[in-house]
Amino acid sequence: MKIGVRYPGMAGELGFEGLCAWLKENGFEALDTPPLDKDMKKAMEAAGLALGTVDMDFGAVGKALSADKAKRREGVAAIKKGMTRAASLGAHTIFTCLIPEDYSKSRAENFEYFKLSFPDVVGHAESLNLNIAIEPYPGPGPTYPALGCTPEMWRAIFEFLPSPNLGICFDPSHLVRMHIDYLRALHEFADRVRHVHAKDTEINAEHLYETGIFGLTFGKAYICGDRWWRYAIPGDGCVDWRTVVLRLMDAGYDGCLCIELEDHNYYPEVEKQKAGLLASKCQLEKALRR
């Protein structure tokens, strides 16, 4: 498996070429990108970086999951255009979060719009030999509207669209946060893993006692988290990365482990972000026994 990075915040300061150069200098092997263009592809090739995932147009996803038929049509067209461009540049996996336009509707209601729009999206992915990897991010509170964030939703999605081109981006940090057994989920859906995000979650039992799962009423939460939970670099949370790696190997996964840096201890300065990525890489190398 390759150790890579999901496009980090420090890219804004380093620039894309500068980011690729730093990743190369520090032994990283892959990069997840925003919507890809020729210059980005050229910079990655010069640095010897493999392409992890390419982001789907998230605004278009919202439209594709709209109650408005015209918006759904517009969203699907934009998604397909982006996938065609990505495939022409060598992409093999498209990353997405299924966050609908209307957060006030239930997930069951918004799933009906998914059923109207995504067969066309998945069919286009099949024609391009692209995979789609759905991340289990639940979306913003307090409604947590994202589709595809729980085993219940994964079963419904894959029953409706059984295409092998449709799968998940396995990110145990979100599952830990939602109190879902991430190893059981990996066991059940191992054949659907199309990409992996290396991110952890710390659970603080004392703060959980203070606030419950609904979180803070007063005070300040973490950059990415509440007081009772926070996203962390691999090794600083609850996830057993060695077991995750072994189960991925058992399933035949040989793709990327891409570090998604959302740990408040390594933000916001560039040097802190670099330190967080390097510390994450060290932990993953231990899990891979490198």
For each residue, the residues with C-beta under 8 A, 3 or more apart:
1: 196 245 248 253 254 255 256 257 288
2: 29 30 50 255 256 257
3: 27 28 29 30 198 256 257 258 259 281 284 285 288
4: 28 29 30 31 32 49 50 52 256 257 258 259
5: 8 23 28 30 31 32 258 259 261 277
6: 32 52 197 258 259 260 261
7: 11 31 32 33 34 55
8: 5 11 19 261 273 277
9: 12 261 267 268 273
10: 13 14 19 270 273 274
11: 7 8 14 15 16 19
12: 9
13: 10 270
14: 10 11 18 19 22 270
15: 11 18 19
16: 11 19 20 39 40 43
17: 20 21 43 46
18: 14 15 21 22
19: 8 10 11 14 15 16 22 23 31
20: 16 17 23 24 31 43 44 46 47 49
21: 17 18 24 25 47
22: 14 18 19 25 26 274
23: 5 19 20 26 28 31 47 49
24: 20 21 28 47 48 49
25: 21 22
26: 22 23 274 277 278 281
27: 3 281
28: 3 4 5 23 24 31 49 277 281
29: 2 3 4 49 50 256
30: 2 3 4 5 49 50 51 52 256 258
31: 4 5 7 19 20 23 28 44 49 50 51 52 258
32: 4 5 6 7 52 53 54 55 95 195 256 258
33: 7 36 40 44 51 52 53 54 55
34: 7 54 55
35: 54 55 57 82 85 86
36: 33 40 41 51 54 85 86 89 91
37: 40 41 89
38: 41 42 89
39: 16 42 43
40: 16 33 36 37 43 44
41: 36 37 38 44 45 51 89 90
42: 38 39 45 46
43: 16 17 20 39 40 46 47
44: 20 31 33 40 41 47 49 50 51
45: 41 42 48 49
46: 17 20 42 43
47: 20 21 23 24 43 44
48: 24 45
49: 4 20 23 24 28 29 30 31 44 45
50: 2 4 29 30 31 44 256
51: 30 31 33 36 41 44 54 90 91 92
52: 4 6 30 31 32 33 93 195 255 256 258
53: 32 33 91 93 94 95 133 169 195 258
54: 32 33 34 35 36 51 86 91 93 94 95
55: 7 32 33 34 35 58 94 95 96
56: 60 61 79 82 83 94 95 96 132
57: 35 60 61 78 79 82
58: 55 61 62 96 97 99
59: 62 63 78
60: 56 57 63 64 74 75 76 78 79 82
61: 56 57 58 64 65 75 79 96 97 98 99
62: 58 59 65 66 75 99 100 101
63: 59 60 66 71 72 74 75 78 101
64: 60 61 71 72 75 76 79 113 117 118 121
65: 61 62 72 75 98 99 100 101 110 113 114 117 147
66: 62 63 71 72 75 100 101 102 113
67: 101 102 105 113
68: 71 72 101
69: 72 73
70: 73 74
71: 63 64 66 68 74 75 101
72: 63 64 65 66 68 69 75 76 113 116 117
73: 69 70 76 77
74: 60 63 70 71 77 78
75: 60 61 62 63 64 65 66 71 72 78 79 117
76: 60 64 72 73 79 80 117 120 121
77: 73 74 80 81
78: 57 59 60 63 74 75 81 82
79: 56 57 60 61 64 75 76 82 83 121 124
80: 76 77 83 84 120 121 124
81: 77 78 84 85
82: 35 56 57 60 78 79 85 86 94
83: 56 79 80 86 87 94 121 124 125 128 130
84: 80 81 87 88 124 128
85: 35 36 81 82 88 89
86: 35 36 54 82 83 89 91 94 130
87: 83 84 90 91 128 129 130
88: 84 85
89: 36 37 38 41 85 86
90: 41 51 87
91: 36 51 53 54 86 87 94 130
92: 51 129 130 131
93: 52 53 54 130 131 132 133 194 195 255
94: 53 54 55 56 82 83 86 91 125 130 131 132 133
95: 32 53 54 55 56 133 135 169 195
96: 55 56 58 61 132 133 134 135
97: 58 61 134 135 137 139 146 148
98: 61 65 114 134 146 147 148
99: 58 61 62 65 137 139 145 146 147
100: 62 65 66 103 105 110 113 145 146 147
101: 62 63 65 66 67 68 71
102: 66 67 105 110 145
103: 100 139 140 143 145
104: 143
105: 67 100 102 109 110 145
106: 109 110
107: 110 111 145 146 147 153
108: 111 112
109: 105 106 112 113
110: 65 100 102 105 106 107 113 114 145 147
111: 107 108 114 115 147 153 156
112: 108 109 115 116
113: 64 65 66 67 72 100 109 110 116 117
114: 65 98 110 111 117 118 147 157
115: 111 112 118 119 160
116: 72 112 113
117: 64 65 72 75 76 113 114 120 121
118: 64 114 115 121 122 161
119: 115 122 123 161
120: 76 80 117 123 124
121: 64 76 79 80 83 117 118 124 125 132
122: 118 119 125 126 132 161 163 165 166
123: 119 120 126 127
124: 79 80 83 84 120 121 127 128
125: 83 94 121 122 128 130 131 132 163 165 166
126: 122 123 129 130 163 165
127: 123 124
128: 83 84 87 124 125
129: 87 92 126 165
130: 83 86 87 91 92 93 94 125 126 165
131: 92 93 94 125 165 166 167 194 195
132: 56 93 94 96 121 122 125 165 166 167 194
133: 53 93 94 95 96 167 168 169 194 195
134: 96 97 98 147 148 154 157 166 167 168 169
135: 95 96 97 148 168 169 171 174 197
136: 148 149 150 168 169 171 174 175 178
137: 97 99 146 149 171 174
138: 144 146 149 150 174 177 178
139: 97 99 103 143 144 145 146 149
140: 103 143 144 145
141: 144 215
142: 214
143: 103 104 139 140
144: 138 139 140 141 149
145: 99 100 102 103 105 107 110 139 140
146: 97 98 99 100 107 137 138 139 149
147: 65 98 99 100 107 110 111 114 134 153 157
148: 97 98 134 135 136 153 154 157 168
149: 136 137 138 139 144 146 153 174 178
150: 136 138 153 154 178 180
151: 154 155 180 185 188 189
152: 155 156
153: 107 111 147 148 149 150 156 157
154: 134 148 150 151 157 158 168 189 192
155: 151 152 158 159
156: 111 152 153 159 160
157: 114 134 147 148 153 154 160 161 166
158: 154 155 161 162 166 192
159: 155 156 162
160: 115 156 157
161: 118 119 122 157 158 166
162: 158 159
163: 122 125 126 166
164: 167
165: 122 125 126 129 130 131 132
166: 122 125 131 132 134 157 158 161 163 192
167: 131 132 133 134 164 192 193 194
168: 133 134 135 136 148 154 189 192 193 194
169: 53 95 133 134 135 136 194 195 196 197
170: 185 186 189 193 195 196 197 248
171: 135 136 137 174 175 196 197 199 260
172: 175 176 182 186 199 200 201 239 244
173: 176 177 197 199 200 201 231 232 237 239 260
174: 135 136 137 138 149 171 177 178 201
175: 136 171 172 178 180 181 182 185
176: 172 173 179 180 182 200 201 203 229 237 238 239
177: 138 173 174 201 229 231
178: 136 138 149 150 174 175
179: 176 213
180: 150 151 175 176 185
181: 175 184 185
182: 172 175 176 185 186 239 244
183: 186 187 240 243 244 247
184: 181 187 188
185: 151 170 175 180 181 182 188 189
186: 170 172 182 183 189 190 193 244 247 248 251
187: 183 184 190 247
188: 151 184 185
189: 151 154 168 170 185 186 192 193
190: 186 187 193 247 248 250 251 253
191: 251
192: 154 158 166 167 168 189
193: 167 168 170 186 189 190 196 248 251 253
194: 93 131 132 133 167 168 169 255
195: 32 52 53 93 95 131 133 169 170 255 256 258
196: 1 169 170 171 193 248 253 255 256 257 258
197: 6 135 169 170 171 173 258 259 260
198: 3 234 241 257 258 259 260 280 284
199: 171 172 173 231 232 233 234 259 260 261 262
200: 172 173 176 231 232 233 234 235 236 237 238 239 241
201: 172 173 174 176 177 225 229 230 231 232 237 238 239
202: 229 230 232 236 237 238
203: 176 208 228 229 237 238
204: 207 208 227 228 229 230
205: 208 209
206: 209 210
207: 204 210 211 226 227 228
208: 203 204 205 211 212 213 228 229
209: 205 206
210: 206 207 227 228
211: 207 208 214 215 216 217 226 227 228
212: 208 215 228
213: 179 208 228
214: 142 211
215: 141 211 212 221 226 227 228
216: 211 219 220 221 226 227
217: 211
218:
219: 216 227
220: 216
221: 215 216 225 226 227
222: 225 226 227 230 231 264
223: 262 264 267 268
224: 230 231 262 263 264
225: 201 221 222 229 230 231 264
226: 207 211 215 216 221 222 229 230
227: 204 207 210 211 215 216 219 221 222
228: 203 204 207 208 210 211 212 213 215
229: 176 177 201 202 203 204 208 225 226
230: 201 202 204 222 224 225 226 263 264
231: 173 177 199 200 201 222 224 225 237 262 263
232: 173 199 200 201 202 236 237 263 265
233: 199 200 236 237 259 261 263 265 266 276 279 280 283
234: 198 199 200 237 239 241 259 280 283 284 287
235: 200 241 279 280 283 286
236: 200 202 232 233 263 265
237: 173 176 200 201 202 203 231 232 233 234
238: 176 200 201 202 203
239: 172 173 176 182 200 201 234 244
240: 183 243 244
241: 198 200 234 235 244 245 283 284 286 287
242: 245 246 286 287
243: 183 240 246 247
244: 172 182 183 186 239 240 241 247 248 287
245: 1 241 242 248 249 257 287 288
246: 242 243 249 250
247: 183 186 187 190 243 244 250 251
248: 1 170 186 190 193 196 244 245 251 253
249: 245 246 252 253
250: 190 246 247
251: 186 190 191 193 247 248
252: 249
253: 1 190 193 196 248 249
254: 1
255: 1 2 52 93 194 195 196
256: 1 2 3 4 29 30 32 50 52 195 196
257: 1 2 3 4 196 198 245 284 288
258: 3 4 5 6 30 31 32 52 53 195 196 197 198
259: 3 4 5 6 197 198 199 233 234 277 280 281 284
260: 6 171 173 197 198 199
261: 5 6 8 9 199 233 266 267 273 276 277 280
262: 199 223 224 231
263: 224 230 231 232 233 236 266 267 276
264: 222 223 224 225 230 267
265: 232 233 236 272 276
266: 233 261 263 272 273 275 276 277 279
267: 9 223 261 263 264 272 273 276
268: 9 223 272 273
269: 272 273
270: 10 13 14 273 274
271: 274 275
272: 265 266 267 268 269 275 276
273: 8 9 10 261 266 267 268 269 270 276 277
274: 10 22 26 270 271 277 278
275: 266 271 272 278 279
276: 233 261 263 265 266 267 272 273 279 280
277: 5 8 26 28 259 261 266 273 274 280 281
278: 26 274 275 281 282
279: 233 235 266 275 276 282 283
280: 198 233 234 235 259 261 276 277 283 284
281: 3 26 27 28 259 277 278 284 285
282: 278 279 285 286
283: 233 234 235 241 279 280 286 287
284: 3 198 234 241 257 259 280 281 287 288
285: 3 281 282 288 290
286: 235 241 242 282 283 289 290
287: 234 241 242 244 245 283 284
288: 1 3 245 257 284 285
289: 286
290: 285 286
